[in-house]
Amino acid sequence: MSGLYLSRLDLRRSSRNVAPLIGLLNPVDSAAQMNNGHRLLWTAMPAHMQGRAAESRAGEGVPFLWRRDTHDGRYYVLGPELGQEESPFFEISSRPFEPHLDPGDLLAFELSVNATVDRKIGTDGSGRPLRKRSDVVMDLIHRREAEAGGAVQRGSLREAAAHDAAVAWLKGQGERSGFALKGLRMEAYRVEQVPRSKGKPARFGVLDLAGLIEVQDPAAFLGRLSRGFGRAKAFGCGLMMIRRA
């Protein structure tokens, strides 16, 4: 966990250079927010990291995690220390991320996550398994549709499936990452389409979650927290915000 900083970034709304662009920098559409956030936050990164933006967008590794607060448009970044001079767009405050946790600690959390499952879908000509990565919610909906023999409408399955899939996925994460899920509130499940410079838009499901966890193995939990949860991390998924309950 050494060397990580948690930074808070607020758009410079009063800046005469930024104010005319607020509508573009802070759009209403959630997919546009994810796309813009990815691009904007790279402007706040240290100079030696700037060249890695393209590879992060291509899914080749993310050197920082980020989250946009839906209430006030503020951004949070877990990664390198950010200096105020780095970005013309943000007011930045940055502090070392050094939580001190013990087994049994209860934490409230918020998390937007692209949770997926890897399923075997058959074999190729040489007998090797063919696998497909799927969104956990759609995976559960498809299984429940199959169990019902197509006798139910997908819309009626969506909310319950999203909640049940989120619970199962987080419990599995906890078993591997040193925490136990104690309560969960599903704020939303949405499918986003984020434009890419080449090819079709990136399409993925996002679960917006809040709840309560109990720390069981602090080192394992903090290690996972620093790496993030799920996929689509370049677009603002995976950063779990925690506070003592």
Sequence and secondary structure as in RCSB ss.txt:
>XXXX:A:sequence
MSGLYLSRLDLRRSSRNVAPLIGLLNPVDSAAQMNNGHRLLWTAMPAHMQGRAAESRAGEGVPFLWRRDTHDGRY
YVLGPELGQEESPFFEISSRPFEPHLDPGDLLAFELSVNATVDRKIGTDGSGRPLRKRSDVVMDLIHRREAEAGG
AVQRGSLREAAAHDAAVAWLKGQGERSGFALKGLRMEAYRVEQVPRSKGKPARFGVLDLAGLIEVQDPAAFLGRL
SRGFGRAKAFGCGLMMIRRA
>XXXX:A:secstr
 TT EEEEEEE TT TTTGGGHHHHS SSHHHHHHHHHHHHHTTS GGGGGGHHHHHTTS  S EEEE TTT  E
EEEES   GGG SSEEEEEEE      TT EEEEEEEEB EEEEEEEE TTS EEEEEEEHHHHHHHHHHHHTTT
 S HHHHHHHHHHHHHHHHHHHHHHHHTEEEEEEEEEEEEEEEE  SSSS EEEEEEEEEEEEEES HHHHHHHH
HH SSB GGGT    EEEE 
